[in-house]
Amino acid sequence: SPGSALEDLTWPEVERALEGGRRTAVVPLGSTEQHGPHLPVATDTWIADALAERFCRCVPEALRVRAIALGCASEHLGFPGTLSLPAGDLERILASLLASLASHGFERAFLFSGHGGNLPALRSMEGRLRELASPLGLSVIVFTELDALVALWHAASARFGVSSAESGHHA
């Protein structure tokens, strides 16, 4: 189905999807970290996965990878349950994932994060990931415009009478 996760398909189904033109991989990044005392530590991962699923429903050539649940969350390590990767480790994971996608015939990868703490790392590694993927025949698109997204979020909240301070952007 259009919003299918790669992990939900058998390898012959993935092969048919690729042969049928589904050559864009959507790679959402999440995090395992605190979101106040009332939300689970998987919140960012769930949000990223849901956004990727919705994206794939609108972009028929896209197939999503389930959200990566580990990210750069050192700012939250004071809260039990938070797990954090150094930026270099996240970059190595993403480089390996992109190489795997390219080896199977994916032509594009769209990376984005549901966790703000991943954005500085993504901005830093974006050029290196593109350089690594290009010779493999994979173009890489990285979305890091969280400020623009938060502005849209606050504008939508305001339409319903909710102030920016009340809607916030975390927890």
DOMI-143210 format. One record per residue: residue number from 1; residue in one letter; chain; x, y, z of N, C-alpha, C, O in turn. Coordinates in nm, 4 decimals. Layout:
# DOMI-143210
R seq type mol      n_u      n_v      n_w     ca_u     ca_v     ca_w      c_u      c_v      c_w      o_u      o_v      o_w
R NUM    A   A        X        Y        Z        X        Y        Z        X        Y        Z        X        Y        Z
...
This chain:
# DOMI-143210
R seq type mol      n_u      n_v      n_w     ca_u     ca_v     ca_w      c_u      c_v      c_w      o_u      o_v      o_w
R   1    S   A   0.0840  -0.1199   0.0000   0.0000   0.0000   0.0000   0.0872   0.1244   0.0000   0.2048   0.1166   0.0355
R   2    P   A   0.0326   0.2390  -0.0389   0.1133   0.3597  -0.0551   0.1891   0.4047   0.0692   0.2956   0.4646   0.0543
R   3    G   A   0.1413   0.3798   0.1900   0.2114   0.4226   0.3108   0.2955   0.3137   0.3736   0.3448   0.3296   0.4852
R   4    S   A   0.3123   0.2023   0.3022   0.3802   0.0854   0.3580   0.5212   0.1147   0.4040   0.5960   0.1893   0.3409
R   5    A   A   0.5546   0.0539   0.5153   0.6922   0.0581   0.5636   0.7697  -0.0541   0.4965   0.7177  -0.1639   0.4766
R   6    L   A   0.8918  -0.0260   0.4626   0.9794  -0.1257   0.4024   0.9802  -0.2537   0.4856   0.9752  -0.3636   0.4305
R   7    E   A   0.9864  -0.2398   0.6167   0.9967  -0.3551   0.7067   0.8732  -0.4436   0.7061   0.8795  -0.5591   0.7484
R   8    D   A   0.7604  -0.3908   0.6584   0.6374  -0.4692   0.6550   0.6262  -0.5547   0.5296   0.5370  -0.6390   0.5194
R   9    L   A   0.7164  -0.5333   0.4342   0.7105  -0.6043   0.3065   0.8055  -0.7226   0.3058   0.9065  -0.7225   0.3762
R  10    T   A   0.7731  -0.8231   0.2264   0.8678  -0.9315   0.2026   0.9702  -0.8827   0.1010   0.9484  -0.7813   0.0346
R  11    W   A   1.0812  -0.9536   0.0884   1.1805  -0.9072  -0.0091   1.1269  -0.9112  -0.1522   1.1608  -0.8225  -0.2305
R  12    P   A   1.0431  -1.0116  -0.1912   0.9871  -1.0048  -0.3271   0.8943  -0.8840  -0.3455   0.8872  -0.8276  -0.4547
R  13    E   A   0.8234  -0.8444  -0.2394   0.7382  -0.7263  -0.2492   0.8220  -0.5996  -0.2648   0.7854  -0.5093  -0.3399
R  14    V   A   0.9336  -0.5934  -0.1942   1.0243  -0.4787  -0.2086   1.0787  -0.4759  -0.3513   1.0854  -0.3699  -0.4135
R  15    E   A   1.1175  -0.5921  -0.4025   1.1696  -0.6000  -0.5390   1.0656  -0.5506  -0.6392   1.0981  -0.4750  -0.7308
R  16    R   A   0.9403  -0.5934  -0.6217   0.8336  -0.5489  -0.7127   0.8080  -0.3986  -0.6982   0.7826  -0.3299  -0.7971
R  17    A   A   0.8148  -0.3482  -0.5754   0.7950  -0.2042  -0.5529   0.9025  -0.1241  -0.6262   0.8726  -0.0232  -0.6900
R  18    L   A   1.0265  -0.1690  -0.6168   1.1364  -0.1017  -0.6865   1.1173  -0.1095  -0.8375   1.1337  -0.0098  -0.9079
R  19    E   A   1.0824  -0.2283  -0.8871   1.0589  -0.2454  -1.0308   0.9425  -0.1596  -1.0784   0.9392  -0.1162  -1.1936
R  20    G   A   0.8466  -0.1353  -0.9885   0.7304  -0.0546  -1.0217   0.7534   0.0957  -1.0065   0.6607   0.1747  -1.0247
R  21    G   A   0.8759   0.1354  -0.9733   0.9086   0.2773  -0.9676   0.9135   0.3398  -0.8297   0.9360   0.4601  -0.8168
R  22    R   A   0.8930   0.2602  -0.7276   0.9002   0.3156  -0.5911   1.0478   0.3180  -0.5499   1.0965   0.2275  -0.4821
R  23    R   A   1.1164   0.4226  -0.5920   1.2614   0.4308  -0.5729   1.3038   0.5464  -0.4830   1.4210   0.5841  -0.4800
R  24    T   A   1.2075   0.6024  -0.4098   1.2387   0.7065  -0.3119   1.2204   0.6467  -0.1732   1.1118   0.5995  -0.1394
R  25    A   A   1.3256   0.6486  -0.0935   1.3184   0.6006   0.0446   1.3023   0.7207   0.1370   1.3774   0.8178   0.1277
R  26    V   A   1.2052   0.7133   0.2247   1.1834   0.8167   0.3250   1.2411   0.7647   0.4558   1.2007   0.6597   0.5058
R  27    V   A   1.3373   0.8407   0.5110   1.4097   0.7980   0.6307   1.3822   0.8990   0.7427   1.4468   1.0037   0.7492
R  28    P   A   1.2867   0.8677   0.8306   1.2578   0.9573   0.9415   1.3492   0.9284   1.0609   1.3812   0.8131   1.0900
R  29    L   A   1.3896   1.0339   1.1281   1.4710   1.0197   1.2489   1.3870   1.0588   1.3692   1.3201   1.1621   1.3690
R  30    G   A   1.3914   0.9767   1.4698   1.3221   1.0059   1.5941   1.4209   1.0220   1.7067   1.5341   1.0658   1.6861
R  31    S   A   1.3782   0.9870   1.8241   1.4621   0.9954   1.9427   1.3926   0.9196   2.0541   1.2711   0.9000   2.0515
R  32    T   A   1.4703   0.8776   2.1509   1.4166   0.8184   2.2731   1.4575   0.9130   2.3851   1.5713   0.9097   2.4319
R  33    E   A   1.3642   0.9969   2.4274   1.3955   1.1023   2.5238   1.2702   1.1528   2.5920   1.1582   1.1253   2.5490
R  34    Q   A   1.2909   1.2259   2.6971   1.1790   1.2769   2.7765   1.0951   1.3769   2.6990   1.1455   1.4538   2.6170
R  35    H   A   0.9667   1.3735   2.7271   0.8720   1.4724   2.6748   0.7788   1.5125   2.7873   0.6569   1.4984   2.7777
R  36    G   A   0.8385   1.5626   2.8939   0.7607   1.5960   3.0114   0.7211   1.4703   3.0857   0.7482   1.3596   3.0393
R  37    P   A   0.6575   1.4858   3.2002   0.6221   1.3686   3.2811   0.5005   1.2924   3.2294   0.4629   1.1902   3.2868
R  38    H   A   0.4382   1.3409   3.1213   0.3114   1.2849   3.0762   0.3178   1.2123   2.9418   0.2193   1.1500   2.9022
R  39    L   A   0.4304   1.2184   2.8706   0.4389   1.1548   2.7395   0.5488   1.0484   2.7386   0.6490   1.0626   2.8088
R  40    P   A   0.5311   0.9426   2.6603   0.6326   0.8367   2.6517   0.7614   0.8862   2.5857   0.7599   0.9822   2.5087
R  41    V   A   0.8710   0.8202   2.6165   1.0007   0.8585   2.5598   1.0084   0.8309   2.4097   1.1027   0.8760   2.3445
R  42    A   A   0.9140   0.7599   2.3542   0.9118   0.7318   2.2099   0.8366   0.8381   2.1302   0.8186   0.8209   2.0096
R  43    T   A   0.7927   0.9456   2.1915   0.7075   1.0451   2.1267   0.7654   1.0946   1.9942   0.6954   1.0939   1.8929
R  44    D   A   0.8930   1.1380   1.9929   0.9520   1.1904   1.8697   0.9584   1.0840   1.7600   0.9401   1.1144   1.6421
R  45    T   A   0.9841   0.9608   1.7991   0.9923   0.8514   1.7021   0.8549   0.8240   1.6423   0.8424   0.8041   1.5214
R  46    W   A   0.7537   0.8230   1.7251   0.6176   0.7994   1.6758   0.5732   0.9112   1.5825   0.5110   0.8856   1.4794
R  47    I   A   0.6051   1.0349   1.6187   0.5679   1.1484   1.5343   0.6387   1.1385   1.3991   0.5763   1.1552   1.2943
R  48    A   A   0.7690   1.1114   1.4020   0.8458   1.1005   1.2768   0.7906   0.9889   1.1885   0.7778   1.0061   1.0673
R  49    D   A   0.7584   0.8760   1.2480   0.7064   0.7636   1.1706   0.5698   0.7983   1.1106   0.5428   0.7652   0.9951
R  50    A   A   0.4842   0.8643   1.1880   0.3521   0.9024   1.1374   0.3644   1.0042   1.0233   0.2922   0.9949   0.9241
R  51    L   A   0.4555   1.1011   1.0372   0.4764   1.1980   0.9292   0.5277   1.1291   0.8028   0.4849   1.1624   0.6923
R  52    A   A   0.6187   1.0339   0.8186   0.6709   0.9611   0.7028   0.5601   0.8808   0.6348   0.5534   0.8755   0.5120
R  53    E   A   0.4741   0.8190   0.7138   0.3639   0.7424   0.6557   0.2722   0.8338   0.5754   0.2312   0.7994   0.4646
R  54    R   A   0.2400   0.9504   0.6313   0.1536   1.0447   0.5603   0.2204   1.0964   0.4340   0.1553   1.1117   0.3307
R  55    F   A   0.3497   1.1231   0.4419   0.4244   1.1679   0.3245   0.4133   1.0636   0.2136   0.3855   1.0974   0.0986
R  56    C   A   0.4348   0.9382   0.2482   0.4324   0.8305   0.1486   0.2938   0.8109   0.0879   0.2828   0.7664  -0.0264
R  57    R   A   0.1905   0.8427   0.1602   0.0552   0.8347   0.1034   0.0351   0.9391  -0.0060  -0.0442   0.9198  -0.0981
R  58    C   A   0.1084   1.0506   0.0055   0.0968   1.1594  -0.0929   0.1975   1.1476  -0.2064   0.1804   1.2104  -0.3109
R  59    V   A   0.3013   1.0688  -0.1875   0.4080   1.0550  -0.2865   0.4164   0.9068  -0.3243   0.4840   0.8298  -0.2561
R  60    P   A   0.3494   0.8664  -0.4309   0.3370   0.7246  -0.4643   0.4696   0.6523  -0.4887   0.4777   0.5308  -0.4710
R  61    E   A   0.5740   0.7263  -0.5294   0.7019   0.6603  -0.5564   0.7854   0.6399  -0.4298   0.8976   0.5899  -0.4368
R  62    A   A   0.7307   0.6788  -0.3141   0.8066   0.6709  -0.1893   0.7713   0.5462  -0.1092   0.6578   0.4987  -0.1095
R  63    L   A   0.8713   0.4963  -0.0421   0.8596   0.3825   0.0485   0.9343   0.4223   0.1748   1.0473   0.4705   0.1671
R  64    R   A   0.8735   0.4031   0.2891   0.9367   0.4527   0.4117   1.0121   0.3452   0.4874   0.9732   0.2285   0.4926
R  65    V   A   1.1202   0.3897   0.5449   1.1936   0.3109   0.6427   1.1325   0.3485   0.7768   1.1031   0.4660   0.7987
R  66    R   A   1.1129   0.2557   0.8652   1.0597   0.2918   0.9977   1.1543   0.3905   1.0639   1.2754   0.3866   1.0420
R  67    A   A   1.0984   0.4780   1.1443   1.1766   0.5825   1.2097   1.2895   0.5232   1.2936   1.2717   0.4244   1.3649
R  68    I   A   1.4041   0.5858   1.2829   1.5198   0.5473   1.3648   1.4956   0.6038   1.5037   1.4813   0.7250   1.5201
R  69    A   A   1.4909   0.5177   1.6026   1.4486   0.5565   1.7374   1.5599   0.6170   1.8225   1.5344   0.6642   1.9333
R  70    L   A   1.6816   0.6160   1.7721   1.7925   0.6734   1.8472   1.8442   0.7958   1.7751   1.8578   0.7956   1.6528
R  71    G   A   1.8728   0.8999   1.8504   1.9242   1.0214   1.7912   2.0138   1.0946   1.8884   2.0564   1.0395   1.9899
R  72    C   A   2.0415   1.2179   1.8564   2.1272   1.3039   1.9382   2.0394   1.3722   2.0421   1.9693   1.4685   2.0112
R  73    A   A   2.0431   1.3231   2.1635   1.9540   1.3744   2.2687   2.0290   1.4006   2.3983   1.9725   1.3870   2.5068
R  74    S   A   2.1560   1.4382   2.3877   2.2360   1.4569   2.5098   2.1760   1.5626   2.6015   2.1962   1.5575   2.7228
R  75    E   A   2.1018   1.6594   2.5447   2.0408   1.7634   2.6268   1.9326   1.7091   2.7200   1.8886   1.7793   2.8111
R  76    H   A   1.8897   1.5855   2.6981   1.7846   1.5243   2.7805   1.8370   1.4117   2.8695   1.7577   1.3448   2.9359
R  77    L   A   1.9677   1.3894   2.8726   2.0225   1.2761   2.9484   1.9975   1.2855   3.0989   2.0126   1.1855   3.1691
R  78    G   A   1.9605   1.4006   3.1492   1.9269   1.4133   3.2907   1.7958   1.3456   3.3268   1.7609   1.3368   3.4445
R  79    F   A   1.7231   1.2978   3.2268   1.5947   1.2326   3.2492   1.6090   1.0826   3.2243   1.6551   1.0425   3.1175
R  80    P   A   1.5706   0.9998   3.3201   1.5795   0.8544   3.3021   1.5017   0.8087   3.1792   1.3911   0.8557   3.1525
R  81    G   A   1.5612   0.7169   3.1059   1.4990   0.6625   2.9852   1.5511   0.7251   2.8581   1.5321   0.6693   2.7500
R  82    T   A   1.6169   0.8406   2.8681   1.6721   0.9049   2.7494   1.7918   0.8245   2.7006   1.8776   0.7849   2.7794
R  83    L   A   1.7968   0.8010   2.5706   1.9096   0.7352   2.5052   1.9649   0.8324   2.4022   1.8882   0.8993   2.3330
R  84    S   A   2.0967   0.8410   2.3910   2.1557   0.9394   2.3007   2.2747   0.8812   2.2266   2.3534   0.8047   2.2822
R  85    L   A   2.2861   0.9188   2.1006   2.4016   0.8827   2.0185   2.4858   1.0077   1.9932   2.4306   1.1162   1.9749
R  86    P   A   2.6183   0.9941   1.9919   2.6998   1.1056   1.9435   2.6703   1.1278   1.7947   2.6347   1.0337   1.7237
R  87    A   A   2.6849   1.2509   1.7484   2.6544   1.2853   1.6091   2.7319   1.1980   1.5105   2.6779   1.1585   1.4072
R  88    G   A   2.8573   1.1679   1.5416   2.9370   1.0849   1.4511   2.8807   0.9447   1.4356   2.8847   0.8875   1.3266
R  89    D   A   2.8282   0.8892   1.5438   2.7661   0.7566   1.5359   2.6396   0.7607   1.4516   2.6155   0.6713   1.3705
R  90    L   A   2.5583   0.8651   1.4709   2.4378   0.8788   1.3894   2.4752   0.8913   1.2415   2.4091   0.8330   1.1556
R  91    E   A   2.5796   0.9664   1.2122   2.6238   0.9815   1.0730   2.6682   0.8478   1.0143   2.6362   0.8174   0.8993
R  92    R   A   2.7404   0.7685   1.0906   2.7838   0.6366   1.0407   2.6638   0.5453   1.0163   2.6609   0.4713   0.9180
R  93    I   A   2.5659   0.5502   1.1046   2.4444   0.4699   1.0859   2.3732   0.5126   0.9578   2.3343   0.4284   0.8768
R  94    L   A   2.3563   0.6429   0.9398   2.2869   0.6919   0.8204   2.3657   0.6618   0.6933   2.3064   0.6274   0.5910
R  95    A   A   2.4975   0.6743   0.6980   2.5797   0.6426   0.5804   2.5631   0.4962   0.5415   2.5511   0.4643   0.4232
R  96    S   A   2.5624   0.4078   0.6397   2.5436   0.2651   0.6117   2.4042   0.2376   0.5571   2.3879   0.1582   0.4645
R  97    L   A   2.3045   0.3026   0.6140   2.1672   0.2841   0.5674   2.1525   0.3319   0.4234   2.0901   0.2642   0.3417
R  98    L   A   2.2100   0.4485   0.3916   2.2025   0.5005   0.2546   2.2723   0.4070   0.1560   2.2222   0.3845   0.0459
R  99    A   A   2.3871   0.3529   0.1948   2.4579   0.2585   0.1078   2.3728   0.1340   0.0830   2.3695   0.0821  -0.0287
R 100    S   A   2.3044   0.0862   0.1862   2.2165  -0.0300   0.1697   2.1026   0.0018   0.0734   2.0717  -0.0776  -0.0155
R 101    L   A   2.0404   0.1182   0.0914   1.9304   0.1567   0.0028   1.9780   0.1658  -0.1421   1.9109   0.1172  -0.2331
R 102    A   A   2.0930   0.2277  -0.1630   2.1478   0.2409  -0.2988   2.1761   0.1044  -0.3596   2.1527   0.0838  -0.4787
R 103    S   A   2.2257   0.0114  -0.2798   2.2606  -0.1209  -0.3331   2.1378  -0.1953  -0.3844   2.1509  -0.2865  -0.4661
R 104    H   A   2.0202  -0.1583  -0.3384   1.8975  -0.2255  -0.3821   1.8256  -0.1520  -0.4942   1.7235  -0.1991  -0.5441
R 105    G   A   1.8789  -0.0356  -0.5342   1.8205   0.0349  -0.6465   1.7402   0.1591  -0.6117   1.6791   0.2194  -0.7000
R 106    F   A   1.7390   0.1982  -0.4860   1.6739   0.3254  -0.4540   1.7544   0.4371  -0.5191   1.8773   0.4315  -0.5231
R 107    E   A   1.6857   0.5377  -0.5697   1.7507   0.6488  -0.6391   1.7525   0.7771  -0.5583   1.8349   0.8654  -0.5820
R 108    R   A   1.6608   0.7870  -0.4622   1.6507   0.9060  -0.3787   1.6267   0.8637  -0.2341   1.5635   0.7618  -0.2063
R 109    A   A   1.6797   0.9461  -0.1424   1.6497   0.9271  -0.0011   1.6146   1.0637   0.0566   1.6875   1.1612   0.0385
R 110    F   A   1.5028   1.0684   0.1256   1.4566   1.1906   0.1909   1.4679   1.1690   0.3407   1.3983   1.0845   0.3970
R 111    L   A   1.5556   1.2454   0.4058   1.5771   1.2352   0.5492   1.5156   1.3556   0.6188   1.5275   1.4684   0.5708
R 112    F   A   1.4504   1.3319   0.7310   1.4006   1.4405   0.8144   1.3955   1.3909   0.9586   1.4047   1.2709   0.9845
R 113    S   A   1.3808   1.4837   1.0510   1.3809   1.4474   1.1918   1.2562   1.4958   1.2627   1.2080   1.6065   1.2384
R 114    G   A   1.2046   1.4117   1.3505   1.0962   1.4502   1.4402   1.1494   1.4998   1.5727   1.0715   1.5301   1.6631
R 115    H   A   1.2803   1.5086   1.5861   1.3459   1.5519   1.7105   1.4407   1.6664   1.6786   1.5323   1.6506   1.5980
R 116    G   A   1.4196   1.7804   1.7407   1.5012   1.8984   1.7150   1.6485   1.8786   1.7444   1.7326   1.9412   1.6799
R 117    G   A   1.6819   1.7943   1.8388   1.8221   1.7712   1.8740   1.9030   1.7049   1.7643   2.0260   1.7099   1.7668
R 118    N   A   1.8357   1.6423   1.6674   1.9066   1.5805   1.5546   1.9442   1.6824   1.4471   2.0307   1.6551   1.3639
R 119    L   A   1.8806   1.7984   1.4480   1.8970   1.8922   1.3368   2.0380   1.9489   1.3234   2.0879   1.9556   1.2111
R 120    P   A   2.1053   1.9903   1.4310   2.2434   2.0373   1.4119   2.3327   1.9285   1.3515   2.4160   1.9576   1.2657
R 121    A   A   2.3162   1.8055   1.3950   2.3950   1.6952   1.3399   2.3614   1.6734   1.1932   2.4515   1.6549   1.1114
R 122    L   A   2.2325   1.6753   1.1584   2.1923   1.6569   1.0186   2.2476   1.7673   0.9301   2.2945   1.7412   0.8194
R 123    R   A   2.2421   1.8912   0.9790   2.2972   2.0025   0.9001   2.4461   1.9828   0.8757   2.4960   2.0082   0.7661
R 124    S   A   2.5166   1.9372   0.9791   2.6608   1.9175   0.9694   2.6975   1.8044   0.8731   2.7943   1.8162   0.7980
R 125    M   A   2.6218   1.6966   0.8748   2.6574   1.5780   0.7947   2.5952   1.5765   0.6562   2.6311   1.4921   0.5740
R 126    E   A   2.5041   1.6665   0.6287   2.4296   1.6649   0.5026   2.5212   1.6554   0.3807   2.4997   1.5697   0.2950
R 127    G   A   2.6216   1.7403   0.3710   2.7116   1.7394   0.2564   2.7901   1.6090   0.2452   2.8076   1.5557   0.1356
R 128    R   A   2.8372   1.5580   0.3588   2.9129   1.4321   0.3566   2.8250   1.3151   0.3142   2.8698   1.2272   0.2405
R 129    L   A   2.7007   1.3134   0.3602   2.6095   1.2054   0.3190   2.5820   1.2118   0.1693   2.5760   1.1085   0.1026
R 130    R   A   2.5652   1.3324   0.1165   2.5436   1.3471  -0.0282   2.6657   1.3004  -0.1061   2.6525   1.2312  -0.2071
R 131    E   A   2.7850   1.3382  -0.0594   2.9090   1.2966  -0.1273   2.9244   1.1458  -0.1263   2.9697   1.0876  -0.2248
R 132    L   A   2.8876   1.0825  -0.0176   2.8975   0.9371  -0.0071   2.7964   0.8696  -0.0995   2.8284   0.7705  -0.1652
R 133    A   A   2.6751   0.9229  -0.1045   2.5665   0.8574  -0.1770   2.5708   0.8818  -0.3274   2.5282   0.7960  -0.4047
R 134    S   A   2.6209   0.9955  -0.3694   2.6185   1.0307  -0.5116   2.6856   0.9271  -0.6006   2.6257   0.8868  -0.7003
R 135    P   A   2.8085   0.8813  -0.5693   2.8695   0.7796  -0.6570   2.7930   0.6478  -0.6584   2.8124   0.5655  -0.7478
R 136    L   A   2.7061   0.6277  -0.5598   2.6261   0.5055  -0.5529   2.4957   0.5189  -0.6319   2.4163   0.4250  -0.6381
R 137    G   A   2.4739   0.6379  -0.6929   2.3527   0.6609  -0.7701   2.2340   0.7038  -0.6858   2.1193   0.6934  -0.7295
R 138    L   A   2.2609   0.7516  -0.5657   2.1537   0.7904  -0.4741   2.1628   0.9396  -0.4453   2.2656   0.9880  -0.3978
R 139    S   A   2.0550   1.0127  -0.4741   2.0522   1.1535  -0.4357   1.9880   1.1625  -0.2975   1.8946   1.0887  -0.2662
R 140    V   A   2.0392   1.2535  -0.2159   1.9959   1.2661  -0.0772   1.9366   1.4047  -0.0553   1.9985   1.5062  -0.0870
R 141    I   A   1.8176   1.4068  -0.0015   1.7484   1.5303   0.0340   1.7338   1.5286   0.1856   1.6821   1.4324   0.2423
R 142    V   A   1.7797   1.6356   0.2517   1.7727   1.6435   0.3974   1.6913   1.7662   0.4354   1.7254   1.8780   0.3966
R 143    F   A   1.5839   1.7459   0.5111   1.5004   1.8564   0.5571   1.5425   1.8920   0.6989   1.5363   1.8086   0.7893
R 144    T   A   1.5855   2.0163   0.7177   1.6311   2.0596   0.8504   1.5669   2.1912   0.8930   1.6181   2.2585   0.9825
R 145    E   A   1.4574   2.2281   0.8314   1.3956   2.3580   0.8584   1.2945   2.3521   0.9724   1.1762   2.3800   0.9526
R 146    L   A   1.3409   2.3158   1.0915   1.2504   2.3054   1.2055   1.1890   2.4406   1.2410   1.0721   2.4464   1.2793
R 147    D   A   1.2644   2.5479   1.2292   1.2105   2.6799   1.2624   1.0888   2.7115   1.1766   0.9893   2.7631   1.2274
R 148    A   A   1.0955   2.6813   1.0476   0.9818   2.7054   0.9589   0.8640   2.6167   0.9979   0.7488   2.6601   0.9936
R 149    L   A   0.8929   2.4929   1.0359   0.7870   2.4010   1.0768   0.7203   2.4490   1.2054   0.5977   2.4451   1.2160
R 150    V   A   0.7988   2.4941   1.3029   0.7423   2.5457   1.4281   0.6583   2.6698   1.4013   0.5540   2.6884   1.4640
R 151    A   A   0.7023   2.7554   1.3086   0.6237   2.8742   1.2736   0.4877   2.8334   1.2161   0.3858   2.8936   1.2497
R 152    L   A   0.4858   2.7315   1.1297   0.3586   2.6820   1.0763   0.2706   2.6251   1.1875   0.1494   2.6470   1.1897
R 153    W   A   0.3327   2.5526   1.2785   0.2633   2.4931   1.3926   0.1976   2.6032   1.4751   0.0800   2.5933   1.5101
R 154    H   A   0.2740   2.7086   1.5064   0.2198   2.8179   1.5878   0.1092   2.8929   1.5139   0.0116   2.9352   1.5758
R 155    A   A   0.1229   2.9098   1.3836   0.0187   2.9756   1.3049  -0.1100   2.8927   1.3074  -0.2191   2.9481   1.3209
R 156    A   A  -0.0976   2.7616   1.2947  -0.2156   2.6745   1.3010  -0.2791   2.6806   1.4388  -0.4015   2.6834   1.4508
R 157    S   A  -0.1971   2.6827   1.5426  -0.2496   2.6935   1.6797  -0.3256   2.8241   1.6978  -0.4330   2.8264   1.7579
R 158    A   A  -0.2692   2.9330   1.6453  -0.3318   3.0646   1.6598  -0.4705   3.0680   1.5952  -0.5605   3.1360   1.6446
R 159    R   A  -0.4875   2.9949   1.4851  -0.6191   2.9903   1.4189  -0.7259   2.9308   1.5102  -0.8453   2.9543   1.4917
R 160    F   A  -0.6812   2.8534   1.6088  -0.7743   2.7923   1.7040  -0.7696   2.8611   1.8401  -0.8184   2.8076   1.9396
R 161    G   A  -0.7097   2.9811   1.8431  -0.7065   3.0589   1.9662  -0.6055   3.0119   2.0693  -0.6170   3.0453   2.1872
R 162    V   A  -0.5062   2.9345   2.0258  -0.4026   2.8842   2.1171  -0.2753   2.9642   2.0914  -0.2259   2.9693   1.9788
R 163    S   A  -0.2228   3.0263   2.1962  -0.1031   3.1095   2.1798   0.0205   3.0238   2.1536   0.0205   2.9034   2.1795
R 164    S   A   0.1251   3.0868   2.1022   0.2523   3.0171   2.0787   0.3072   2.9589   2.2075   0.3588   2.8472   2.2094
R 165    A   A   0.2955   3.0357   2.3159   0.3460   2.9880   2.4457   0.2687   2.8642   2.4914   0.3265   2.7717   2.5486
R 166    E   A   0.1387   2.8633   2.4660   0.0572   2.7485   2.5073   0.0822   2.6263   2.4192   0.0868   2.5139   2.4691
R 167    S   A   0.0985   2.6475   2.2890   0.1193   2.5329   2.2001   0.2609   2.4810   2.2080   0.2843   2.3614   2.1906
R 168    G   A   0.3573   2.5704   2.2343   0.4963   2.5273   2.2512   0.5472   2.4497   2.1317   0.4939   2.4616   2.0214
R 169    H   A   0.6514   2.3693   2.1542   0.7002   2.2809   2.0492   0.7666   2.1567   2.1082   0.8272   2.0778   2.0357
R 170    H   A   0.7550   2.1396   2.2398   0.8108   2.0196   2.3031   0.7335   1.9925   2.4306   0.7220   2.0798   2.5166
R 171    A   A   0.6808   1.8727   2.4430   0.6077   1.8269   2.5625   0.4850   1.9098   2.5893   0.4131   1.8841   2.6858
